[in-house]
Amino acid sequence: MTERPEFEFASAAACRDKKVGNCPQVAVNVPGVVALRESERPDTVVTMTPKQWVTLAAAIKAGEFDLSA
């Protein structure tokens, strides 16, 4: 069984308000790994490389995943 590294997750500033419910959390403290999870499901962790993270962030900023359309 492979051990999971100890990720140090952080939430965006907007999610730190107690009135906000579930928020995505990101950890970048393990070299070569970006980890994501939902605050309401902390045991489910998705990992990617920093390059994949940059690609995902650029797509989000460009509106590729805009759900309001």
N, CA, C and O atoms as a MOPAC input file, in Angstrom:
PM7 MOZYME 1SCF
protein

 N      0.85000 1    -1.18500 1     0.00000 1
 C      0.00000 1     0.00000 1     0.00000 1
 C      0.89300 1     1.24600 1     0.00000 1
 O      1.82200 1     1.35500 1     0.80000 1
 N      0.60300 1     2.16500 1    -0.89400 1
 C      1.38100 1     3.38900 1    -0.99600 1
 C      0.85200 1     4.43200 1    -0.01100 1
 O     -0.35500 1     4.65100 1     0.09000 1
 N      1.76100 1     5.06400 1     0.70500 1
 C      1.34100 1     6.11200 1     1.64300 1
 C      1.03200 1     7.39800 1     0.89400 1
 O      1.71100 1     7.74000 1    -0.07400 1
 N      0.01900 1     8.09900 1     1.34000 1
 C     -0.33200 1     9.39900 1     0.77800 1
 C      0.50700 1    10.45800 1     1.47300 1
 O      0.61600 1    10.45500 1     2.69900 1
 N      1.10600 1    11.37300 1     0.69700 1
 C      1.87400 1    12.44800 1     1.33700 1
 C      0.97000 1    13.32600 1     2.19600 1
 O     -0.24600 1    13.35400 1     2.00400 1
 N      1.56300 1    14.03300 1     3.13000 1
 C      0.80100 1    14.94900 1     3.97900 1
 C      0.60800 1    16.26900 1     3.24200 1
 O      1.51700 1    17.09700 1     3.18000 1
 N     -0.56500 1    16.45200 1     2.69600 1
 C     -0.88000 1    17.69600 1     1.99400 1
 C     -1.34400 1    18.75000 1     2.98600 1
 O     -2.04600 1    18.44200 1     3.95000 1
 N     -0.95300 1    19.97800 1     2.74900 1
 C     -1.40300 1    21.12100 1     3.55100 1
 C     -2.35900 1    21.92200 1     2.68300 1
 O     -1.94000 1    22.76000 1     1.88500 1
 N     -3.65100 1    21.65400 1     2.84800 1
 C     -4.67500 1    22.27000 1     2.00500 1
 C     -5.01700 1    23.68000 1     2.46200 1
 O     -5.00600 1    23.98800 1     3.65400 1
 N     -5.32000 1    24.52300 1     1.49200 1
 C     -5.75500 1    25.90000 1     1.75700 1
 C     -6.96600 1    26.20000 1     0.89100 1
 O     -7.11700 1    25.65400 1    -0.20100 1
 N     -7.81700 1    27.06700 1     1.38900 1
 C     -8.99200 1    27.52000 1     0.65000 1
 C     -8.76300 1    28.93800 1     0.16300 1
 O     -7.95900 1    29.68200 1     0.72500 1
 N     -9.47500 1    29.29800 1    -0.87900 1
 C     -9.43300 1    30.67700 1    -1.37100 1
 C     -9.99400 1    31.60700 1    -0.30100 1
 O    -10.78300 1    31.18400 1     0.54300 1
 N     -9.59200 1    32.85600 1    -0.33500 1
 C    -10.03500 1    33.83100 1     0.66700 1
 C    -11.55800 1    33.90600 1     0.75600 1
 O    -12.10600 1    34.03100 1     1.85100 1
 N    -12.24000 1    33.83200 1    -0.37400 1
 C    -13.70500 1    33.91700 1    -0.37700 1
 C    -14.35000 1    32.74900 1     0.36600 1
 O    -15.47700 1    32.86700 1     0.84600 1
 N    -13.66100 1    31.65300 1     0.46300 1
 C    -14.19900 1    30.45600 1     1.13100 1
 C    -13.92300 1    30.42800 1     2.62500 1
 O    -14.42400 1    29.54700 1     3.32400 1
 N    -13.15800 1    31.34800 1     3.11400 1
 C    -12.83200 1    31.34300 1     4.54200 1
 C    -13.94000 1    31.93900 1     5.40500 1
 O    -13.88700 1    31.86500 1     6.63300 1
 N    -14.93300 1    32.52600 1     4.76400 1
 C    -16.09500 1    33.07100 1     5.46200 1
 C    -16.94600 1    31.91200 1     5.96400 1
 O    -17.26400 1    31.00900 1     5.19000 1
 N    -17.31700 1    31.91500 1     7.22400 1
 C    -18.10200 1    30.82200 1     7.82800 1
 C    -19.45200 1    30.62400 1     7.13800 1
 O    -20.02900 1    29.53900 1     7.21700 1
 N    -19.96900 1    31.66900 1     6.45500 1
 C    -21.26400 1    31.57700 1     5.77800 1
 C    -21.17900 1    30.77600 1     4.48400 1
 O    -22.19600 1    30.30100 1     3.98000 1
 N    -19.97200 1    30.62400 1     3.94500 1
 C    -19.77500 1    29.88700 1     2.70000 1
 C    -19.67900 1    28.40800 1     3.03500 1
 O    -18.99000 1    28.02200 1     3.98000 1
 N    -20.36500 1    27.58700 1     2.26500 1
 C    -20.34500 1    26.15500 1     2.53100 1
 C    -19.13000 1    25.47600 1     1.92500 1
 O    -17.99200 1    25.87400 1     2.17100 1
 N    -19.38200 1    24.46700 1     1.14400 1
 C    -18.33200 1    23.65600 1     0.55100 1
 C    -17.44600 1    24.47900 1    -0.38100 1
 O    -17.94500 1    25.27200 1    -1.18000 1
 N    -16.13900 1    24.28800 1    -0.27600 1
 C    -15.19500 1    25.01900 1    -1.11300 1
 C    -14.08300 1    24.09700 1    -1.59100 1
 O    -13.69300 1    23.16600 1    -0.88700 1
 N    -13.57100 1    24.36000 1    -2.79700 1
 C    -12.40200 1    23.60900 1    -3.22100 1
 C    -11.18300 1    24.04000 1    -2.41500 1
 O    -11.05800 1    25.19900 1    -2.01800 1
 N    -10.30000 1    23.09600 1    -2.18400 1
 C     -9.06400 1    23.37100 1    -1.45700 1
 C     -7.89000 1    22.85100 1    -2.28400 1
 O     -8.00400 1    21.83800 1    -2.97400 1
 N     -6.76200 1    23.55800 1    -2.20600 1
 C     -5.58300 1    23.22800 1    -2.99100 1
 C     -4.38300 1    23.08900 1    -2.06100 1
 O     -4.23700 1    23.84200 1    -1.09800 1
 N     -3.52600 1    22.11500 1    -2.36300 1
 C     -2.26600 1    21.94600 1    -1.63700 1
 C     -1.12500 1    21.92000 1    -2.65000 1
 O     -1.18300 1    21.21100 1    -3.65500 1
 N     -0.09600 1    22.70000 1    -2.36800 1
 C      1.07200 1    22.73800 1    -3.25500 1
 C      2.37600 1    22.52200 1    -2.47200 1
 O      3.45600 1    22.87000 1    -2.95000 1
 N      2.26600 1    21.95200 1    -1.27800 1
 C      3.43800 1    21.79100 1    -0.41700 1
 C      4.28000 1    20.55200 1    -0.73000 1
 O      5.39600 1    20.43100 1    -0.22200 1
 N      3.78100 1    19.64400 1    -1.54000 1
 C      4.54600 1    18.45100 1    -1.90900 1
 C      5.17300 1    18.71600 1    -3.28200 1
 O      4.44600 1    18.93900 1    -4.25000 1
 N      6.48600 1    18.69900 1    -3.38300 1
 C      7.14900 1    19.00600 1    -4.65400 1
 C      6.65500 1    18.13000 1    -5.81500 1
 O      6.58000 1    16.90600 1    -5.70300 1
 N      6.32300 1    18.78900 1    -6.92500 1
 C      5.89600 1    18.07800 1    -8.12300 1
 C      4.45400 1    17.64300 1    -8.13600 1
 O      4.02200 1    16.95900 1    -9.06400 1
 N      3.68000 1    18.03500 1    -7.10100 1
 C      2.28000 1    17.60800 1    -7.00400 1
 C      1.39700 1    18.78300 1    -6.61300 1
 O      1.73100 1    19.55400 1    -5.71300 1
 N      0.26500 1    18.91100 1    -7.29900 1
 C     -0.79500 1    19.83000 1    -6.87900 1
 C     -1.96800 1    18.93100 1    -6.51100 1
 O     -2.38100 1    18.09100 1    -7.31000 1
 N     -2.50200 1    19.09900 1    -5.31700 1
 C     -3.60300 1    18.26300 1    -4.83500 1
 C     -4.84700 1    19.12300 1    -4.66200 1
 O     -4.76700 1    20.26400 1    -4.20600 1
 N     -5.99800 1    18.56700 1    -5.02800 1
 C     -7.29300 1    19.24700 1    -4.91000 1
 C     -8.24900 1    18.37400 1    -4.13100 1
 O     -8.18600 1    17.14600 1    -4.19700 1
 N     -9.14400 1    19.02600 1    -3.38200 1
 C    -10.22100 1    18.30800 1    -2.70100 1
 C    -11.34600 1    19.28100 1    -2.41300 1
 O    -11.18300 1    20.49500 1    -2.53800 1
 N    -12.50000 1    18.73200 1    -2.02200 1
 C    -13.63200 1    19.53600 1    -1.57000 1
 C    -13.60300 1    19.54300 1    -0.05000 1
 O    -13.28400 1    18.52900 1     0.57100 1
 N    -13.93200 1    20.67500 1     0.55000 1
 C    -13.91000 1    20.75000 1     2.00500 1
 C    -14.90700 1    19.79100 1     2.65400 1
 O    -14.67500 1    19.33600 1     3.77400 1
 N    -16.00800 1    19.47800 1     1.97400 1
 C    -16.99800 1    18.56200 1     2.53400 1
 C    -16.63700 1    17.09400 1     2.32500 1
 O    -17.23300 1    16.22000 1     2.95300 1
 N    -15.66000 1    16.81000 1     1.44500 1
 C    -15.20600 1    15.43400 1     1.21600 1
 C    -13.68100 1    15.39800 1     1.25700 1
 O    -13.04200 1    15.15600 1     0.23300 1
 N    -13.09400 1    15.63500 1     2.42200 1
 C    -11.64300 1    15.76200 1     2.52300 1
 C    -10.85600 1    14.48700 1     2.23100 1
 O     -9.64700 1    14.55200 1     2.00800 1
 N    -11.51500 1    13.33600 1     2.22700 1
 C    -10.79600 1    12.09300 1     1.95500 1
 C    -10.63200 1    11.80500 1     0.45900 1
 O     -9.85500 1    10.92900 1     0.08000 1
 N    -11.35800 1    12.53400 1    -0.38700 1
 C    -11.24500 1    12.36600 1    -1.83500 1
 C    -10.28700 1    13.42300 1    -2.36300 1
 O    -10.61400 1    14.61000 1    -2.39400 1
 N     -9.11000 1    12.98800 1    -2.77600 1
 C     -8.06300 1    13.90900 1    -3.22900 1
 C     -7.70300 1    13.58500 1    -4.67300 1
 O     -7.48400 1    12.42600 1    -5.02300 1
 N     -7.64600 1    14.60800 1    -5.50000 1
 C     -7.22800 1    14.48700 1    -6.89000 1
 C     -5.87600 1    15.17600 1    -7.01000 1
 O     -5.69300 1    16.28700 1    -6.51300 1
 N     -4.92900 1    14.51300 1    -7.67000 1
 C     -3.60800 1    15.11800 1    -7.83100 1
 C     -3.29100 1    15.31800 1    -9.30000 1
 O     -3.82300 1    14.62700 1   -10.16900 1
 N     -2.41000 1    16.27900 1    -9.56200 1
 C     -1.92900 1    16.55200 1   -10.91200 1
 C     -0.53800 1    17.15700 1   -10.81200 1
 O     -0.06900 1    17.51100 1    -9.73000 1
 N      0.10200 1    17.26400 1   -11.95000 1
 C      1.42300 1    17.88900 1   -11.98300 1
 C      1.25200 1    19.40600 1   -11.98700 1
 O      0.17100 1    19.89300 1   -12.31900 1
 N      2.27900 1    20.15800 1   -11.63100 1
 C      2.19100 1    21.61300 1   -11.72400 1
 C      1.87000 1    22.08500 1   -13.15000 1
 O      1.13700 1    23.05900 1   -13.32200 1
 N      2.40600 1    21.41000 1   -14.16800 1
 C      2.11500 1    21.79100 1   -15.55600 1
 C      0.62400 1    21.59400 1   -15.86900 1
 O      0.01200 1    22.44200 1   -16.51800 1
 N      0.05000 1    20.49500 1   -15.41800 1
 C     -1.37900 1    20.26300 1   -15.61300 1
 C     -2.20400 1    21.32700 1   -14.88100 1
 O     -3.22400 1    21.78600 1   -15.39500 1
 N     -1.76300 1    21.71400 1   -13.68800 1
 C     -2.44900 1    22.75900 1   -12.92100 1
 C     -2.44400 1    24.07400 1   -13.69000 1
 O     -3.46900 1    24.75200 1   -13.76100 1
 N     -1.30500 1    24.44100 1   -14.26400 1
 C     -1.19800 1    25.68700 1   -15.04100 1
 C     -2.15100 1    25.63900 1   -16.23400 1
 O     -2.81400 1    26.63000 1   -16.54300 1
 N     -2.21900 1    24.49300 1   -16.90000 1
 C     -3.12200 1    24.33600 1   -18.04300 1
 C     -4.57800 1    24.47000 1   -17.60000 1
 O     -5.36300 1    25.15000 1   -18.26000 1
 N     -4.94400 1    23.83200 1   -16.49300 1
 C     -6.30800 1    23.91300 1   -15.97100 1
 C     -6.64700 1    25.34500 1   -15.57000 1
 O     -7.71400 1    25.84800 1   -15.92100 1
 N     -5.75600 1    26.00200 1   -14.84300 1
 C     -6.01200 1    27.37800 1   -14.40400 1
 C     -6.18700 1    28.31200 1   -15.60400 1
 O     -7.05400 1    29.18600 1   -15.58100 1
 N     -5.38500 1    28.14200 1   -16.63600 1
 C     -5.49900 1    28.97900 1   -17.83800 1
 C     -6.85100 1    28.75200 1   -18.52400 1
 O     -7.48100 1    29.70100 1   -18.99000 1
 N     -7.29100 1    27.49500 1   -18.58300 1
 C     -8.58700 1    27.19300 1   -19.19500 1
 C     -9.72900 1    27.80900 1   -18.39600 1
 O    -10.68700 1    28.32300 1   -18.97300 1
 N     -9.63000 1    27.75700 1   -17.07700 1
 C    -10.66400 1    28.36500 1   -16.23300 1
 C    -10.69800 1    29.86700 1   -16.44700 1
 O    -11.76800 1    30.45100 1   -16.61700 1
 N     -9.52700 1    30.49600 1   -16.43700 1
 C     -9.45600 1    31.94900 1   -16.65300 1
 C     -9.99500 1    32.34000 1   -18.01800 1
 O    -10.58000 1    33.41200 1   -18.16900 1
 N     -9.80400 1    31.48400 1   -19.01100 1
 C    -10.27300 1    31.76300 1   -20.37200 1
 C    -11.76700 1    31.51100 1   -20.54200 1
 O    -12.32400 1    31.79200 1   -21.60400 1
 N    -12.42500 1    30.98200 1   -19.50700 1
 C    -13.86900 1    30.75100 1   -19.56700 1
 C    -14.28000 1    29.41700 1   -20.14300 1
 O    -15.46500 1    29.21300 1   -20.40600 1
 N    -13.34800 1    28.49400 1   -20.35300 1
 C    -13.68400 1    27.20500 1   -20.94500 1
 C    -14.68000 1    26.39800 1   -20.11600 1
 O    -15.42000 1    25.57700 1   -20.65800 1
 N    -14.69700 1    26.62800 1   -18.82700 1
 C    -15.57400 1    25.87100 1   -17.94800 1
 C    -16.65600 1    26.74300 1   -17.32500 1
 O    -17.14300 1    26.45100 1   -16.23300 1
 N    -17.03000 1    27.81100 1   -18.02000 1
 C    -18.04000 1    28.73900 1   -17.51800 1
 C    -19.39400 1    28.04400 1   -17.54100 1
 O    -19.92500 1    27.75100 1   -18.61200 1
 N    -19.94400 1    27.78300 1   -16.38200 1
 C    -21.22000 1    27.07500 1   -16.27900 1
 C    -22.42100 1    28.01400 1   -16.36400 1
 O    -23.56200 1    27.55200 1   -16.38200 1
 N    -22.18300 1    29.31300 1   -16.41500 1
 C    -23.30000 1    30.25900 1   -16.44700 1
 C    -23.83200 1    30.46400 1   -17.86200 1
 O    -24.85900 1    31.12000 1   -18.03900 1
 N    -23.17400 1    29.93100 1   -18.84800 1
 C    -23.60100 1    30.12800 1   -20.25200 1
 C    -24.77400 1    29.25400 1   -20.58500 1
 O    -25.26500 1    29.28500 1   -21.71300 1

